[in-house]
Amino acid sequence: MHQGIGYSFLFMRAEGSQLSKITALIDAGFINPVVDKVFPFEKTNEALTYVGSGRAKGKVVIKVI
């Protein structure tokens, strides 16, 4: 721990009980996801290219409406 900041790994699967737990951690402020960019669904290929470039500094979201 450096300057009072620590981290640990949390491996999740896309199943209801685990998604509920991670949602609770986010809602409680224990996890603060960083969103780098949001792409509309129509630009999914552009989003994947962006992720593949290694420039993303957080989560890349594809918005489906």
N, C-alpha and C positions, 0 to 999 in steps of 0.2 A: 504494500500500500504506500503510495507516494502522495503527499499533500492531502491526506485524508480521502483519497479517491481509490476505489478498488473495483474489481470486476470479477465475474465468474461466467463460465459457459453454461448455457441453457439450451439443451437440444429438444426441439419440439417436433411433434408429428401433427399433421392436419386432421385431428380428431376432436370431437366435441369437448371432451373433458379437459384436454390439454389446452385447447383454444380458450376455454372459459378461465383457466388458471392464468394464462398469459394476459388475457383481457383484464382480469382483476389486478394484476401487477401494474399494468399500464394505467388503469384508472386510479390506483393508489399512488401513482407517481414514482414507483420503484424502477420502472423502465420508461425511458424517454426516447422513443424512436425518432430518428432524424430523417426527415423526408427531403431528399435531394431535388427530385423533379416529379411532376405529375403529368402523364401523357394521356390524351383521350384514346379510347379503344382503337380508333381509326389509325393511330400512329404507333401501334404495337411494335411493328418492325423497327421504327426509329428508336423506340425505347430499348429494345433488345440490342440494337447496335450501340446505343449509349452505354448500357451496362457492360457490354463486351469490350468497350474501349478502355475500361479501367478508370474512367474519370469520375464516376459517381462517388460522392462523399456521404452517402446515406442511402436510404431506401428509394427505389424508383417504383412509382405507383402507376398502374394502368387503370384509369377510371372507366368503369362500365356503368352506363346509365340506362 
